[in-house]
């Protein structure tokens, strides 16, 4: 007999965190469109590029507080 949705959810809650995350990833992948997969891949590549730029010293991070202070000053809010 097939498990109900509630039974599946309760059974999944009993898994270790890593295993639950794997289940989530597989379920999301099973309903994600090809277009979304392309978007996700592009974002992953962009994230890697930005990390590489930071780690290599090509770019320098600006603290968030500084960015928000500059924006507030610019727009006087």
C-alpha positions as CSV (number, residue, x, y, z in Angstrom):
1,X,0.0,0.0,0.0
2,X,1.3,3.4,-0.9
3,X,2.2,5.9,1.8
4,X,0.2,9.0,2.2
5,X,1.7,12.5,1.9
6,X,1.5,12.9,5.7
7,X,3.2,9.5,6.3
8,X,6.0,10.5,3.9
9,X,6.5,13.9,5.6
10,X,6.6,12.3,9.1
11,X,9.0,9.6,7.9
12,X,11.3,12.3,6.4
13,X,11.3,14.3,9.6
14,X,12.9,11.3,11.3
15,X,15.9,11.4,9.0
16,X,19.2,13.1,9.9
17,X,19.5,16.7,8.7
18,X,21.8,15.9,5.8
19,X,19.5,13.2,4.6
20,X,16.4,15.5,4.9
21,X,18.3,18.1,2.8
22,X,19.1,15.5,0.2
23,X,15.4,14.6,0.0
24,X,14.4,18.3,-0.3
25,X,17.0,18.8,-3.1
26,X,15.7,15.8,-5.0
27,X,12.1,16.8,-4.7
28,X,12.8,20.4,-5.8
29,X,14.8,19.1,-8.8
30,X,11.9,16.8,-9.7
31,X,9.6,19.8,-10.3
32,X,12.2,22.4,-11.5
33,X,11.9,23.4,-15.2
34,X,14.8,23.3,-17.6
35,X,14.7,27.1,-17.8
36,X,15.0,27.4,-14.0
37,X,17.9,24.9,-14.0
38,X,19.7,27.2,-16.5
39,X,19.1,30.2,-14.3
40,X,20.3,28.3,-11.3
41,X,23.5,27.2,-13.1
42,X,24.2,30.8,-14.3
43,X,23.8,32.1,-10.7
44,X,26.1,29.4,-9.4
45,X,28.7,30.4,-12.0
46,X,28.3,34.1,-11.1
47,X,28.7,33.3,-7.4
48,X,31.9,31.3,-8.1
49,X,33.3,34.2,-10.2
50,X,32.6,36.7,-7.4
51,X,34.2,34.5,-4.8
52,X,37.2,34.0,-7.0
53,X,37.4,37.8,-7.5
54,X,37.3,38.4,-3.7
55,X,39.8,35.7,-2.9
56,X,42.3,36.7,-5.6
57,X,42.1,40.4,-4.5
58,X,40.8,41.5,-7.8
59,X,37.9,43.2,-6.0
60,X,37.6,44.5,-2.4
61,X,34.5,44.0,-0.3
62,X,32.8,47.0,1.2
63,X,31.2,46.6,4.6
64,X,27.4,46.7,4.4
65,X,27.3,49.5,7.0
66,X,29.4,51.7,4.8
67,X,27.2,50.9,1.7
68,X,24.0,51.8,3.6
69,X,25.5,54.9,5.1
70,X,26.5,56.1,1.6
71,X,23.0,55.3,0.2
72,X,21.3,57.2,3.1
73,X,23.6,60.2,2.5
74,X,22.9,60.1,-1.2
75,X,19.2,59.9,-0.8
76,X,19.0,61.8,2.6
77,X,16.8,59.2,4.3
